[in-house]
């Protein structure tokens, strides 16, 4: 039995520790030393830096189970901590399981389910919104056509005289433009929600970025952000909805980072056999030590008030799917540049 216990402790995928009521580690298995990345001999658990935020002191002597995200060796890990009193002693058994990968996979599954749901809702949007909007769109178009052909005049009475009502003419144009915009947004949602990526084909980058912009236009307006898209010459081998997702993630991050009245700009240029795309903003920027870490699952900056920190992780995976790469750079004068590199032609998915 003693030999069996030893084998269980040595080969367990969990970190197992026996802790006294004063916090001293009495026993531990090899995985505990590996997970916590330090020597645990003659160590007090309250002195272990990475566990200080885990409220171990409160858990000792109790049967409990908590989850927490802690920094170990410069990387954030999501841990499950289970405690139970050891019978006939004042000691506590502590089991620690690193569930970082599991949590990431769960979030990806949730995201996929959301996308699947969005795909189902999109067909309803087409039938319930496109038809009435298309019908409504025809009315201002006919009025404007009549005005242009001089078969119709929009008049108002001013001081007893009939004069052209230029303001009403502008408002009719505004109605027409906004109905077209609403139809474009519906098209963007439909394109983005497609579940089958299929074969890669030549896609105009500017159109994918504009789709992302259409979906987040309300947020740009809320913060009076200037958005400039200078990617007219860039074409990539992809699926339009894949590129749209990449730029939705980048645009969301930039909108969160910039102050009201800020600016976001996208540019691209050809370099040998690849496209270099710069997605830049004049926001709060990223600390030097975090420029690589922002692509880790669940990493969020101090400035970010919501979200779970997987947007850039997914973005990197999508860029890699194209045979490309992405990195964060500090922008001169303040802010951040996301540099994306794509091959001129990707035959892997062709």
N, C-alpha and C positions, 0 to 999 in steps of 0.2 A: 504493500500500500504506500509506503514511504517513497519507493522508487517510482510508482505511478504518479504520485503527487509531484515529484521532482520533474518528471517528463512533461506533465501538464503545464507546470509553471514555465519551464524553459521553452516550450514550443507554442505557447498560447499567443494568438495574434493580438491579444489585449495586453495593455500595461497593467500589471497587478502589483499592488503595494499594500503592505500592512503598516498602519500608521498609529502611533501612540496618541493618547489624549493631548499631549503637549506638542504634537506635530512631528515628532521624530520618526523617521522612516526606519522601521524595524527589519523589514524584509522587502525584497522586490525581485521581479524576474528580469531577464535580459531585455525584453521588449520595452520595459519601463525606462531603462537607461537610454535605449535607442530613441524612443519617442520624445522624451523630455530633453534629449541631447546634452546630458551631463552625468557626471559620476554621482551616484546617490548614496554612497557609503557615508555614514555618520552625517547625514544631511537632514535638516528640518524642512518639512514640506512648505512651511510658511515662508522660507527664504528662497524658494525656487521662483526666479523672476517671471517666467512665462505663466505661472499658475496664480500669481498674486491677484488677478482680476476674477478668479474663479470662485471666490468665497469658500475656500476649502475649510476654513475655521468653523463656519456655520454648519457645514455638512458632517463634520466628525461626530461620531456617536449616534448618527441617525441613519435611517434607511431612506435614501433619496436618489433621484435621477435628474440631472440637469444637462443642458447643452450650452456650450459657450464657444466663442471664437477667440483664439489666443495666438500670440505671435511667438513662433518657435524658429530659431535660426533665420530670422528675417522673412519668414513666410507665415501667412495666416492659415491656421488649421481650425476646422470645426471639430470639437471634441464632445463626446458623450461621457459624462462622469457619473458613475454609480457607486454609492456608498452603502455599506451595511455593517452593523455592529458585529464583532466577532464574539461568539457566545462564551460566557464565563470569563471575559476579560474586559478591560476598558479600552481596547484597541478597535480600530475600524479598518475594514477591508475596502480598498479603493480600486475600482476597475475603470480604466480609461481606454476608450475606443476612438480612433481617428476616423471620423465619418465624413471627411472633407469631400472625397470623390463621390460618395453616395449622395450627399446633399447636392453636389453639382449636377449629377445625373438626374436627380429628382426635379431640379429646377428646369433642366433642359426638356424633360418629359412634359412638365407643366406648360412650358413655352410652346412645345409642339402641339399640345392639346388646344392651347389658345389659338394657334394659327389654324388648326383644323376647324375650330368653331367659327373663326372669322371667315374661313372659306365657305362654310355652310351659310353663314349670314349674308355673304356677298350676293348669292343668287337671289335672296329675298330683296336685297337692296336694288338689284337691277329691275326686278318686276315692280316693286313698290315706289321707287323713286324715279327711275329713268323715264317711264311712260308719261307721268304727269309733267315732269320737267321738260321733256321733248315737246309736248303739246303747248306748254306755256312759252317755250322758246320761240315757237312759230309766230306768236302775236307781235312782240316787239320787232321781230325780223321783217314782218309784212309792213308794219308802220314805217320803219326806217327805209325799206325799199320804196314805199310810196313817196316818202319825202325826197329821197335821192332822185327819183324819176320825175319829180315835180307834179305828180298826180295827186299829192296830198300835202296840205299845209297845216302846221300846228300854230294856231293863232291865239292871241289874248287881247282883251280890250284895255287900252291904256288911254285915259283922258278922252274916252269916246272914240278912239281910233283903234282899228284892228292892226296889230303888229305881230311879227313872228315871235313865237314863244321859244326862245333859244334854251332857256333853263329846262323846260319840259323835254325838249329834244335831247339834252344831255342826260336827263334822268332815264329816258327810254333806252339810250345807249348803255347806261349803267346797269339797267335791268337785264339787258341782253348779254352783257359781258359776264355778269354774276351767275346767270343761268348756265352759260357755257363753262364757267369755272366749276360750278357744282357738278356738271356732267363729267368734267375732267377728273375731279376728285373721286367720283364713283369708278371711273376707269382705272385710276391709280390703285384703289382698294382691291378691285378685281384682279389686277395684274399681280399685286403684292401677295394676295392670298392663295395663289396657285400652289398646289402641293407637289405637283410633278415637275421636277427641274428639267428632266429630259436632256436632249442634246444641246450643248453649248452652241451659240451662234453669235454673229457679229451684232453688238448692241452699242448704241450711241450713249456714251456716258452722261451727256448733258440731260437726256430725257429721263434717265433713272434718278439723277439728282433732283430734277424738277418734280418727279413723282414724290420723292421724299419731302421736298419742300411743300408741296400741296397738302400733304397729310399733316404737316406741322406748322402750316401758315398761321394758324390761330395763336400759337405760342410765340412766333416771331413778331406778330403784331402786338401782342400783350406787352412785350418788352421793347418795342420800337427798334428791333434789330435790323440792321442793313445786311442783306444777303446778296452776295455777288457770285455768279456761276460762270467762270471763264474756261469752259471745257469743250468748246465747240468742235475742236478738231480730233477729240479723243474717241476712239472706238475700241471696244474690248470684246473678247470671246467669252460669253457668259450667258446667263438667263437674266432678263430684265428685273424680275422680282428678287433675285439674289443680290444684285447690285443695289437695288432699292433698300433692302434690309440693312446692308452695310452702311449706307449713307443716312438712313433713319437713325441708327445707333450713334453715328458720329455727330449728326445734327442735334440730337437730344442732349448729348454731353456738352456740346458747345453752347447751346441755349442755356443750360444750367450754369455754365461757367461765366458767361458774360453779364455785365451789368446792363441796366436799361439804357438803350441808345448805343449799344455795342455793335460790333461788326463781325461777320463771318464771310470768308472768301474761299472759293475752291478754284484751283488752277491746275493745269497739267502741261507737261512738255515731254517730247520724245527724246530719249537718250539711248543711242545704239539700238538694241533690240528690245527695249522696254519703255513703258510709260511711267513717268514719275508724277504722282498726283499729290498735291499739298492741300489739305483741308485745315485751314487756319482760323483762329479767332483771337480777339484781344481781351480774353477773359482773365481769370485769376491765375492761370498757369498751373504747372505741375512741379512739385519739388524735384530737384535733381535725382534724389535717391528713389523717387517713385516713378520715374519715366518708364522703366521696364515693368514695374509691379502693377501698373494700371491694367495690364492685360491678364492678371491673375484672376481666377474666379473669386467672386465675393469681395474683391478689394474695392473700397469706396474712399474718395477723398474727404477731407474734413468739410469742404464746402458743399458737398452734395447732401441734400436733405432727405432725399427719397431714393427708391431703387434698391436692388439687392446686389449690384456690382458684378453682373455677368454680361452686360452689353458688349464691352470691349473684348471680353474673352471669346464670345460668340463671333464677333467681328473678325478677330484674328483667324478663327477656324474657317470662316467663309472666304477670307482673302487667300488663305493657304490652299483652299479648294481650287482656286484659280491658278495655282502655281506662283502666287505672289507673296509679298511680305508687307508688314506694317510696323511702324515704330513711332514713338512719341518724341518730339523735339521741342526745345524751348524756343519760343518766338522772340526775336530781337524787338525790344520795346515793350515786352509783356505779352503774355498769352501762350498759346500752344499751337504747334503744327503737328498734325497727324500725316506722316509721309507714307503713302501707299505705293508700292511698286508692283506693276503687272507686266507679264510678258506681252509683246506685241501680238502674238498668236499662241493660244493654248490649245494643243491638240489632244490633251489627255482625256477630255470629255467629249471630243468631237466624234 
